[in-house]
């Protein structure tokens, strides 16, 4: 049971390190993480009492 727990912790740590590495190295290989930015204008009518 202890070996299984150690393996699970090891896989979580390796997965986290891989995810962080992909976040840093990904843009060099064409992976774009920034969302597309668009300007939105909505008219607002203020009610005066």
C-alpha positions as CSV (number, residue, x, y, z in Angstrom):
1,X,0.0,0.0,0.0
2,X,2.9,2.3,0.8
3,X,4.5,1.7,-2.6
4,X,1.3,2.6,-4.4
5,X,1.0,5.8,-2.4
6,X,4.6,6.7,-3.3
7,X,4.0,6.0,-6.9
8,X,0.9,8.2,-6.9
9,X,2.7,11.1,-5.3
10,X,5.6,10.6,-7.8
11,X,3.2,10.7,-10.8
12,X,1.5,13.8,-9.4
13,X,4.9,15.6,-9.0
14,X,6.1,14.6,-12.4
15,X,2.8,15.7,-14.0
16,X,3.0,19.1,-12.3
17,X,6.6,19.6,-13.4
18,X,5.6,18.6,-17.0
19,X,2.6,21.0,-17.0
20,X,4.8,23.9,-15.7
21,X,7.5,23.1,-18.4
22,X,4.8,23.1,-21.1
23,X,3.5,26.4,-19.9
24,X,7.0,28.0,-20.2
25,X,8.2,26.2,-23.4
26,X,4.8,25.9,-25.3
27,X,4.8,29.4,-26.9
28,X,8.2,28.7,-28.5
29,X,6.5,25.8,-30.4
30,X,3.4,27.6,-31.5
31,X,1.0,26.9,-28.5
32,X,-0.7,30.2,-27.8
33,X,-2.3,30.5,-24.4
34,X,-3.6,34.1,-24.5
35,X,-7.3,34.5,-25.3
36,X,-8.4,36.5,-28.3
37,X,-9.1,40.1,-27.2
38,X,-12.0,42.0,-28.7
39,X,-13.5,45.4,-27.7
40,X,-17.2,45.3,-26.9
41,X,-19.3,48.5,-26.7
42,X,-22.7,48.3,-25.2
43,X,-25.0,51.4,-25.0
44,X,-26.4,52.0,-21.5
45,X,-29.5,54.1,-20.8
46,X,-29.4,55.6,-17.3
47,X,-32.8,56.2,-15.8
48,X,-33.2,59.6,-14.1
49,X,-36.0,59.9,-11.6
